Amino acid sequence: MKPLNLIFMGTPDIAVPALRALHHAGHRVGLVITQPDRPAGRGRKLRRGPVAAAADALGLAVLQPRRAADARRAMAELAPDLLVTMAYGQILPPPLLELAPLGAVNVHTSLLPRLRGPAPINRAILRGLSETGVSTMYMDQAMDSGDIILQAATPIADQETAGSLFDRLAVMGAGLLVRTLEAMAAGAAPRIPQDHSQATYAAPLTKAEGRVDWRRPAAELDRHVRGMDPWPAAYSTLDGRMLKLYGPTRVLPEAGGAPGQVLARSWDDGELVVACGQGALALGQVQAAGKRRMAAGEFLRGARLAAGVLLGR
């Protein structure tokens, strides 16, 4: 395989396997561009971003402009064959898209044209899809609308959380990206126009969206909890204080209580079992306000809840 001269653009954890895969495949990553480091934690100290930290470990040059366009001169001086992006966080302007002779390639974690946008992994679970996957595409000026190069599909398991699917698709995306660059280097990369009439949008998540309405069917809330795990997390309230809800989850066909009621079987099963509009939902992990995430059984032993207490009131 002919190695390519690349500039890689990405920011969060999901892009790290792709950067490492390109480096280990022998491509020359002349520059890594990522979002500026941000303050985090109680001390609000600057924390190195995941892609920036991975680039440091690989001995790669890093640039962190506030706007991608501000890096154009530095990028042009490297005369790259190709730009590669994954979860960079900005739409690239035309002067950057036109910078490299092979163009710009993006890795997106859905089977385009479905689930364009910033939250395809979470939305795939929230909408109850049976499968999703990863796509590589040539970038254009719109969001995730460019011609497709390669795709790989994977089923969504019954107990899949956004976090576990995130990890799987990160690895899948890295492998697909290496295959894509092999095809491009050989001049054999396909170019498949998207059917825009089939496009759907994966809107960004908000913390407020995590709130659980116990009047909904348990099957819907099962997807809700898993699709929000680990961030922003589904949540309800207990005695007026937030209680975050996590998998593993189980849908139970019979409830026998009002929506939001903690059922007596919780103490027997070691799960937090809550009645819903239809059926009941068993939750394996929770996080009370000011506490760590823990097994539901541990929480129940410490909280000393009375059977029949209502969540969300």
Beta strands, then each sheet from edge to edge (+ up, - down):
strand 1: 5-10
strand 2: 28-33
strand 3: 38-40
strand 4: 45-47
strand 5: 62-63
strand 6: 82-86
strand 7: 104-108
strand 8: 131-138
strand 9: 148-155
strand 10: 234-238
strand 11: 241-252
strand 12: 272-275
strand 13: 280-288
strand 14: 294-295
sheet 1: 5+ 2+ 1+ 6+ 7+ 8- 9+
sheet 2: 3+ 4-
sheet 3: 10+ 11- 13+ 12-
sheet 4: 10+ 11- 13+ 14-
end
